[in-house]
Amino acid sequence: MSSLRLDAIVLAGGRGRRLGGADKASIRLRDERLIDRAVGAARRIGVERIVVVGPRGATDADAVSVREDPPFSGPLAALAAGLAALESGSAEAGDRAEWVLLLACDLEHPGAVCDALASALARARDDDRLRDGVLLEDPGGRSQWLAGVYRRSALRDGLDAAGGELADLPLRLAFSRAELIRCPATAEVTADLDTPEDLERARRSGRTPEKERS
């Protein structure tokens, strides 16, 4: 993505209660596991290092796999585990990418999400408006925290402000000190796969957003 260096954290450790307890990362859509779709989308926009937070072995050998502690303790704890893994994987602070792509593994169109974020990040940088990150916003005005690119230091500041015990706390606390640009996106781009009905609809549909097709 131009001169901006990116790492990525993909969250894949939820219980999948509304999908009957299924491991979301392993669910297949269009002949590919959801986790592989998300990791592949991140790589296509030039991400250097990827950490997947979820069940061991959820992803391929080229991505680091870690688990939040305790397991199933929520997305804020998972983010903390992912960020710690990125930081421990760099011998020197100067080796770390300044920006972190944060994705959910259950996005229906991760390629379209990544393309939209890459474009938004480039526009913000070119217009000198880039501060702590960009994220997508659905048509209802809801922030899609797991479809964003954030300055690493802003994530660290937010986690530190949330305190030591992160289990079951809301993910939005990680962004409490961040100055973010919210980018409106269509329902199609921000769609995720939370229920059997979502999955059935996605499997029936051959439609993908224009960005992901290109």
C-alpha positions as protocol buffer text, in pm:
chain_id: "A"
residue {
  index: 1
  type: MET
  ca { x: 0 y: 0 z: 0 }
}
residue {
  index: 2
  type: SER
  ca { x: 228 y: 273 z: -129 }
}
residue {
  index: 3
  type: SER
  ca { x: 488 y: 372 z: 134 }
}
residue {
  index: 4
  type: LEU
  ca { x: 278 y: 286 z: 439 }
}
residue {
  index: 5
  type: ARG
  ca { x: 387 y: -31 z: 617 }
}
residue {
  index: 6
  type: LEU
  ca { x: 110 y: -249 z: 755 }
}
residue {
  index: 7
  type: ASP
  ca { x: 83 y: -541 z: 994 }
}
residue {
  index: 8
  type: ALA
  ca { x: -250 y: -715 z: 1056 }
}
residue {
  index: 9
  type: ILE
  ca { x: -445 y: -878 z: 1336 }
}
residue {
  index: 10
  type: VAL
  ca { x: -733 y: -1106 z: 1238 }
}
residue {
  index: 11
  type: LEU
  ca { x: -975 y: -1203 z: 1515 }
}
residue {
  index: 12
  type: ALA
  ca { x: -1103 y: -1558 z: 1480 }
}
residue {
  index: 13
  type: GLY
  ca { x: -1172 y: -1675 z: 1834 }
}
residue {
  index: 14
  type: GLY
  ca { x: -1543 y: -1619 z: 1897 }
}
residue {
  index: 15
  type: ARG
  ca { x: -1774 y: -1896 z: 2013 }
}
residue {
  index: 16
  type: GLY
  ca { x: -2000 y: -1872 z: 1708 }
}
residue {
  index: 17
  type: ARG
  ca { x: -2308 y: -1919 z: 1928 }
}
residue {
  index: 18
  type: ARG
  ca { x: -2553 y: -1803 z: 1661 }
}
residue {
  index: 19
  type: LEU
  ca { x: -2396 y: -2054 z: 1422 }
}
residue {
  index: 20
  type: GLY
  ca { x: -2452 y: -2341 z: 1662 }
}
residue {
  index: 21
  type: GLY
  ca { x: -2107 y: -2313 z: 1817 }
}
residue {
  index: 22
  type: ALA
  ca { x: -1927 y: -2361 z: 1485 }
}
residue {
  index: 23
  type: ASP
  ca { x: -1564 y: -2258 z: 1449 }
}
residue {
  index: 24
  type: LYS
  ca { x: -1613 y: -1958 z: 1222 }
}
residue {
  index: 25
  type: ALA
  ca { x: -1256 y: -1962 z: 1098 }
}
residue {
  index: 26
  type: SER
  ca { x: -1308 y: -2306 z: 942 }
}
residue {
  index: 27
  type: ILE
  ca { x: -1642 y: -2235 z: 775 }
}
residue {
  index: 28
  type: ARG
  ca { x: -1611 y: -2249 z: 397 }
}
residue {
  index: 29
  type: LEU
  ca { x: -1748 y: -1992 z: 155 }
}
residue {
  index: 30
  type: ARG
  ca { x: -1683 y: -2018 z: -219 }
}
residue {
  index: 31
  type: ASP
  ca { x: -1446 y: -2312 z: -163 }
}
residue {
  index: 32
  type: GLU
  ca { x: -1230 y: -2123 z: 86 }
}
residue {
  index: 33
  type: ARG
  ca { x: -1222 y: -2107 z: 466 }
}
residue {
  index: 34
  type: LEU
  ca { x: -1329 y: -1773 z: 609 }
}
residue {
  index: 35
  type: ILE
  ca { x: -994 y: -1729 z: 784 }
}
residue {
  index: 36
  type: ASP
  ca { x: -806 y: -1790 z: 458 }
}
residue {
  index: 37
  type: ARG
  ca { x: -1024 y: -1533 z: 279 }
}
residue {
  index: 38
  type: ALA
  ca { x: -944 y: -1270 z: 543 }
}
residue {
  index: 39
  type: VAL
  ca { x: -570 y: -1347 z: 554 }
}
residue {
  index: 40
  type: GLY
  ca { x: -551 y: -1349 z: 174 }
}
residue {
  index: 41
  type: ALA
  ca { x: -727 y: -1013 z: 150 }
}
residue {
  index: 42
  type: ALA
  ca { x: -478 y: -862 z: 394 }
}
residue {
  index: 43
  type: ARG
  ca { x: -184 y: -994 z: 196 }
}
residue {
  index: 44
  type: ARG
  ca { x: -321 y: -853 z: -129 }
}
residue {
  index: 45
  type: ILE
  ca { x: -296 y: -496 z: 4 }
}
residue {
  index: 46
  type: GLY
  ca { x: 64 y: -547 z: 111 }
}
residue {
  index: 47
  type: VAL
  ca { x: 43 y: -646 z: 477 }
}
residue {
  index: 48
  type: GLU
  ca { x: 383 y: -759 z: 601 }
}
residue {
  index: 49
  type: ARG
  ca { x: 306 y: -964 z: 911 }
}
residue {
  index: 50
  type: ILE
  ca { x: -23 y: -1124 z: 1013 }
}
residue {
  index: 51
  type: VAL
  ca { x: -131 y: -1250 z: 1354 }
}
residue {
  index: 52
  type: VAL
  ca { x: -446 y: -1463 z: 1379 }
}
residue {
  index: 53
  type: VAL
  ca { x: -603 y: -1470 z: 1725 }
}
residue {
  index: 54
  type: GLY
  ca { x: -808 y: -1785 z: 1764 }
}
residue {
  index: 55
  type: PRO
  ca { x: -783 y: -2163 z: 1778 }
}
residue {
  index: 56
  type: ARG
  ca { x: -434 y: -2300 z: 1729 }
}
residue {
  index: 57
  type: GLY
  ca { x: -368 y: -2399 z: 1371 }
}
residue {
  index: 58
  type: ALA
  ca { x: -649 y: -2179 z: 1239 }
}
residue {
  index: 59
  type: THR
  ca { x: -427 y: -2038 z: 969 }
}
residue {
  index: 60
  type: ASP
  ca { x: -130 y: -2128 z: 752 }
}
residue {
  index: 61
  type: ALA
  ca { x: 235 y: -2133 z: 854 }
}
residue {
  index: 62
  type: ASP
  ca { x: 302 y: -1784 z: 716 }
}
residue {
  index: 63
  type: ALA
  ca { x: 83 y: -1621 z: 981 }
}
residue {
  index: 64
  type: VAL
  ca { x: 139 y: -1626 z: 1356 }
}
residue {
  index: 65
  type: SER
  ca { x: -135 y: -1800 z: 1555 }
}
residue {
  index: 66
  type: VAL
  ca { x: -203 y: -1695 z: 1916 }
}
residue {
  index: 67
  type: ARG
  ca { x: -488 y: -1726 z: 2164 }
}
residue {
  index: 68
  type: GLU
  ca { x: -639 y: -1471 z: 2397 }
}
residue {
  index: 69
  type: ASP
  ca { x: -607 y: -1561 z: 2765 }
}
residue {
  index: 70
  type: PRO
  ca { x: -840 y: -1698 z: 2879 }
}
residue {
  index: 71
  type: PRO
  ca { x: -995 y: -1830 z: 2556 }
}
residue {
  index: 72
  type: PHE
  ca { x: -1328 y: -1673 z: 2458 }
}
residue {
  index: 73
  type: SER
  ca { x: -1263 y: -1367 z: 2675 }
}
residue {
  index: 74
  type: GLY
  ca { x: -1378 y: -1125 z: 2408 }
}
residue {
  index: 75
  type: PRO
  ca { x: -1242 y: -908 z: 2129 }
}
residue {
  index: 76
  type: LEU
  ca { x: -1060 y: -657 z: 2351 }
}
residue {
  index: 77
  type: ALA
  ca { x: -855 y: -935 z: 2510 }
}
residue {
  index: 78
  type: ALA
  ca { x: -799 y: -1084 z: 2164 }
}
residue {
  index: 79
  type: LEU
  ca { x: -673 y: -751 z: 2032 }
}
residue {
  index: 80
  type: ALA
  ca { x: -431 y: -725 z: 2323 }
}
residue {
  index: 81
  type: ALA
  ca { x: -299 y: -1075 z: 2251 }
}
residue {
  index: 82
  type: GLY
  ca { x: -258 y: -996 z: 1883 }
}
residue {
  index: 83
  type: LEU
  ca { x: -78 y: -669 z: 1945 }
}
residue {
  index: 84
  type: ALA
  ca { x: 155 y: -835 z: 2197 }
}
residue {
  index: 85
  type: ALA
  ca { x: 238 y: -1102 z: 1939 }
}
residue {
  index: 86
  type: LEU
  ca { x: 321 y: -840 z: 1677 }
}
residue {
  index: 87
  type: GLU
  ca { x: 542 y: -653 z: 1921 }
}
residue {
  index: 88
  type: SER
  ca { x: 723 y: -963 z: 2046 }
}
residue {
  index: 89
  type: GLY
  ca { x: 788 y: -1068 z: 1687 }
}
residue {
  index: 90
  type: SER
  ca { x: 997 y: -756 z: 1623 }
}
residue {
  index: 91
  type: ALA
  ca { x: 1342 y: -748 z: 1776 }
}
residue {
  index: 92
  type: GLU
  ca { x: 1360 y: -370 z: 1749 }
}
residue {
  index: 93
  type: ALA
  ca { x: 1082 y: -114 z: 1781 }
}
residue {
  index: 94
  type: GLY
  ca { x: 1202 y: 40 z: 1454 }
}
residue {
  index: 95
  type: ASP
  ca { x: 1125 y: -286 z: 1272 }
}
residue {
  index: 96
  type: ARG
  ca { x: 754 y: -261 z: 1352 }
}
residue {
  index: 97
  type: ALA
  ca { x: 502 y: -134 z: 1102 }
}
residue {
  index: 98
  type: GLU
  ca { x: 340 y: 185 z: 1225 }
}
residue {
  index: 99
  type: TRP
  ca { x: -8 y: 78 z: 1111 }
}
residue {
  index: 100
  type: VAL
  ca { x: -219 y: -224 z: 1203 }
}
residue {
  index: 101
  type: LEU
  ca { x: -505 y: -360 z: 994 }
}
residue {
  index: 102
  type: LEU
  ca { x: -772 y: -508 z: 1220 }
}
residue {
  index: 103
  type: LEU
  ca { x: -1016 y: -757 z: 1065 }
}
residue {
  index: 104
  type: ALA
  ca { x: -1283 y: -1002 z: 1173 }
}
residue {
  index: 105
  type: CYS
  ca { x: -1253 y: -1345 z: 1016 }
}
residue {
  index: 106
  type: ASP
  ca { x: -1627 y: -1361 z: 943 }
}
residue {
  index: 107
  type: LEU
  ca { x: -1646 y: -1078 z: 689 }
}
residue {
  index: 108
  type: GLU
  ca { x: -1837 y: -1187 z: 382 }
}
residue {
  index: 109
  type: HIS
  ca { x: -1625 y: -969 z: 153 }
}
residue {
  index: 110
  type: PRO
  ca { x: -1284 y: -915 z: 317 }
}
residue {
  index: 111
  type: GLY
  ca { x: -1129 y: -817 z: -14 }
}
residue {
  index: 112
  type: ALA
  ca { x: -1375 y: -531 z: -58 }
}
residue {
  index: 113
  type: VAL
  ca { x: -1318 y: -422 z: 302 }
}
residue {
  index: 114
  type: CYS
  ca { x: -940 y: -416 z: 257 }
}
residue {
  index: 115
  type: ASP
  ca { x: -966 y: -232 z: -74 }
}
residue {
  index: 116
  type: ALA
  ca { x: -1194 y: 31 z: 81 }
}
residue {
  index: 117
  type: LEU
  ca { x: -959 y: 79 z: 376 }
}
residue {
  index: 118
  type: ALA
  ca { x: -652 y: 104 z: 153 }
}
residue {
  index: 119
  type: SER
  ca { x: -821 y: 374 z: -55 }
}
residue {
  index: 120
  type: ALA
  ca { x: -941 y: 564 z: 252 }
}
residue {
  index: 121
  type: LEU
  ca { x: -598 y: 551 z: 413 }
}
residue {
  index: 122
  type: ALA
  ca { x: -430 y: 680 z: 97 }
}
residue {
  index: 123
  type: ARG
  ca { x: -682 y: 964 z: 60 }
}
residue {
  index: 124
  type: ALA
  ca { x: -643 y: 1070 z: 422 }
}
residue {
  index: 125
  type: ARG
  ca { x: -266 y: 1069 z: 394 }
}
residue {
  index: 126
  type: ASP
  ca { x: -268 y: 1267 z: 68 }
}
residue {
  index: 127
  type: ASP
  ca { x: -506 y: 1525 z: 218 }
}
residue {
  index: 128
  type: ASP
  ca { x: -293 y: 1548 z: 534 }
}
residue {
  index: 129
  type: ARG
  ca { x: -591 y: 1438 z: 746 }
}
residue {
  index: 130
  type: LEU
  ca { x: -447 y: 1110 z: 869 }
}
residue {
  index: 131
  type: ARG
  ca { x: -421 y: 1095 z: 1247 }
}
residue {
  index: 132
  type: ASP
  ca { x: -480 y: 766 z: 1429 }
}
residue {
  index: 133
  type: GLY
  ca { x: -659 y: 561 z: 1165 }
}
residue {
  index: 134
  type: VAL
  ca { x: -956 y: 493 z: 943 }
}
residue {
  index: 135
  type: LEU
  ca { x: -1246 y: 252 z: 978 }
}
residue {
  index: 136
  type: LEU
  ca { x: -1561 y: 164 z: 791 }
}
residue {
  index: 137
  type: GLU
  ca { x: -1907 y: 268 z: 905 }
}
residue {
  index: 138
  type: ASP
  ca { x: -2218 y: 78 z: 801 }
}
residue {
  index: 139
  type: PRO
  ca { x: -2530 y: 246 z: 658 }
}
residue {
  index: 140
  type: GLY
  ca { x: -2678 y: 264 z: 1009 }
}
residue {
  index: 141
  type: GLY
  ca { x: -2385 y: 473 z: 1129 }
}
residue {
  index: 142
  type: ARG
  ca { x: -2231 y: 192 z: 1334 }
}
residue {
  index: 143
  type: SER
  ca { x: -1854 y: 187 z: 1360 }
}
residue {
  index: 144
  type: GLN
  ca { x: -1704 y: -133 z: 1222 }
}
residue {
  index: 145
  type: TRP
  ca { x: -1409 y: -162 z: 1458 }
}
residue {
  index: 146
  type: LEU
  ca { x: -1300 y: -489 z: 1299 }
}
residue {
  index: 147
  type: ALA
  ca { x: -1275 y: -327 z: 958 }
}
residue {
  index: 148
  type: GLY
  ca { x: -1014 y: -61 z: 1022 }
}
residue {
  index: 149
  type: VAL
  ca { x: -650 y: 44 z: 1002 }
}
residue {
  index: 150
  type: TYR
  ca { x: -508 y: 200 z: 1317 }
}
residue {
  index: 151
  type: ARG
  ca { x: -186 y: 357 z: 1434 }
}
residue {
  index: 152
  type: ARG
  ca { x: -14 y: 102 z: 1654 }
}
residue {
  index: 153
  type: SER
  ca { x: 60 y: 354 z: 1929 }
}
residue {
  index: 154
  type: ALA
  ca { x: -308 y: 458 z: 1943 }
}
residue {
  index: 155
  type: LEU
  ca { x: -412 y: 96 z: 1997 }
}
residue {
  index: 156
  type: ARG
  ca { x: -152 y: 56 z: 2271 }
}
residue {
  index: 157
  type: ASP
  ca { x: -268 y: 377 z: 2441 }
}
residue {
  index: 158
  type: GLY
  ca { x: -630 y: 260 z: 2431 }
}
residue {
  index: 159
  type: LEU
  ca { x: -547 y: -81 z: 2576 }
}
residue {
  index: 160
  type: ASP
  ca { x: -338 y: 75 z: 2852 }
}
residue {
  index: 161
  type: ALA
  ca { x: -624 y: 312 z: 2938 }
}
residue {
  index: 162
  type: ALA
  ca { x: -868 y: 19 z: 2957 }
}
residue {
  index: 163
  type: GLY
  ca { x: -667 y: -130 z: 3245 }
}
residue {
  index: 164
  type: GLY
  ca { x: -514 y: -467 z: 3319 }
}
residue {
  index: 165
  type: GLU
  ca { x: -826 y: -687 z: 3314 }
}
residue {
  index: 166
  type: LEU
  ca { x: -963 y: -686 z: 2960 }
}
residue {
  index: 167
  type: ALA
  ca { x: -1185 y: -995 z: 2960 }
}
residue {
  index: 168
  type: ASP
  ca { x: -1536 y: -932 z: 2829 }
}
residue {
  index: 169
  type: LEU
  ca { x: -1487 y: -556 z: 2795 }
}
residue {
  index: 170
  type: PRO
  ca { x: -1616 y: -382 z: 2478 }
}
residue {
  index: 171
  type: LEU
  ca { x: -1374 y: -347 z: 2190 }
}
residue {
  index: 172
  type: ARG
  ca { x: -1451 y: 24 z: 2150 }
}
residue {
  index: 173
  type: LEU
  ca { x: -1239 y: 94 z: 2461 }
}
residue {
  index: 174
  type: ALA
  ca { x: -928 y: 32 z: 2251 }
}
residue {
  index: 175
  type: PHE
  ca { x: -1011 y: 343 z: 2048 }
}
residue {
  index: 176
  type: SER
  ca { x: -1102 y: 574 z: 2336 }
}
residue {
  index: 177
  type: ARG
  ca { x: -802 y: 801 z: 2276 }
}
residue {
  index: 178
  type: ALA
  ca { x: -785 y: 771 z: 1898 }
}
residue {
  index: 179
  type: GLU
  ca { x: -870 y: 1037 z: 1641 }
}
residue {
  index: 180
  type: LEU
  ca { x: -1028 y: 832 z: 1365 }
}
residue {
  index: 181
  type: ILE
  ca { x: -1176 y: 892 z: 1021 }
}
residue {
  index: 182
  type: ARG
  ca { x: -1502 y: 704 z: 967 }
}
residue {
  index: 183
  type: CYS
  ca { x: -1571 y: 605 z: 608 }
}
residue {
  index: 184
  type: PRO
  ca { x: -1930 y: 524 z: 507 }
}
residue {
  index: 185
  type: ALA
  ca { x: -1962 y: 186 z: 336 }
}
residue {
  index: 186
  type: THR
  ca { x: -2249 y: -12 z: 189 }
}
residue {
  index: 187
  type: ALA
  ca { x: -2422 y: -292 z: 375 }
}
residue {
  index: 188
  type: GLU
  ca { x: -2284 y: -530 z: 114 }
}
residue {
  index: 189
  type: VAL
  ca { x: -1923 y: -434 z: 188 }
}
residue {
  index: 190
  type: THR
  ca { x: -1963 y: -448 z: 568 }
}
residue {
  index: 191
  type: ALA
  ca { x: -2169 y: -770 z: 574 }
}
residue {
  index: 192
  type: ASP
  ca { x: -2059 y: -1039 z: 816 }
}
residue {
  index: 193
  type: LEU
  ca { x: -2165 y: -1398 z: 872 }
}
residue {
  index: 194
  type: ASP
  ca { x: -2320 y: -1422 z: 1217 }
}
residue {
  index: 195
  type: THR
  ca { x: -2614 y: -1656 z: 1161 }
}
residue {
  index: 196
  type: PRO
  ca { x: -2707 y: -1962 z: 955 }
}
residue {
  index: 197
  type: GLU
  ca { x: -2927 y: -1731 z: 747 }
}
residue {
  index: 198
  type: ASP
  ca { x: -2630 y: -1502 z: 673 }
}
residue {
  index: 199
  type: LEU
  ca { x: -2424 y: -1799 z: 563 }
}
residue {
  index: 200
  type: GLU
  ca { x: -2699 y: -1944 z: 346 }
}
residue {
  index: 201
  type: ARG
  ca { x: -2756 y: -1608 z: 179 }
}
residue {
  index: 202
  type: ALA
  ca { x: -2383 y: -1569 z: 109 }
}
residue {
  index: 203
  type: ARG
  ca { x: -2358 y: -1919 z: -36 }
}
residue {
  index: 204
  type: ARG
  ca { x: -2656 y: -1863 z: -264 }
}
residue {
  index: 205
  type: SER
  ca { x: -2528 y: -1531 z: -388 }
}
residue {
  index: 206
  type: GLY
  ca { x: -2267 y: -1515 z: -659 }
}
residue {
  index: 207
  type: ARG
  ca { x: -2248 y: -1139 z: -616 }
}
residue {
  index: 208
  type: THR
  ca { x: -1938 y: -965 z: -485 }
}
residue {
  index: 209
  type: PRO
  ca { x: -1875 y: -591 z: -449 }
}
residue {
  index: 210
  type: GLU
  ca { x: -1703 y: -428 z: -743 }
}
residue {
  index: 211
  type: LYS
  ca { x: -1376 y: -369 z: -558 }
}
residue {
  index: 212
  type: GLU
  ca { x: -1339 y: -736 z: -470 }
}
residue {
  index: 213
  type: ARG
  ca { x: -1405 y: -848 z: -827 }
}
residue {
  index: 214
  type: SER
  ca { x: -1132 y: -626 z: -973 }
}
